[in-house]
Amino acid sequence: MFIDVVPNGRSAPAVLLRESYREAGRVRKRTIANLGQLPPALIDGLRVLLKGGIAVGSPGEAVEIQRSLPHGHVAAV
């Protein structure tokens, strides 16, 4: 899968999520979704993920630990 930007006449270009496949020896493209309404930062993040990148640089950027419990304690009934 890849993100393709297609010129759209005088309008804004169409940003499409596509996949490529072979049919009878020829390469074809199939449109999966129109991403034109998404913010540019989100589209850039999707590009990175589709290329095998990492969505979050470090866990500290995505999660904030508010409370932590000690490990190793077992509750038995």
Secondary structure, DSSP 4 states (H G I P E B T S, - for coil): -EEEEEEETTEEEEEEEEEEEEETTEEEEEEEEE-TTS-HHHHHHHHHHHTT--S-SSHHHH------PPSS-----
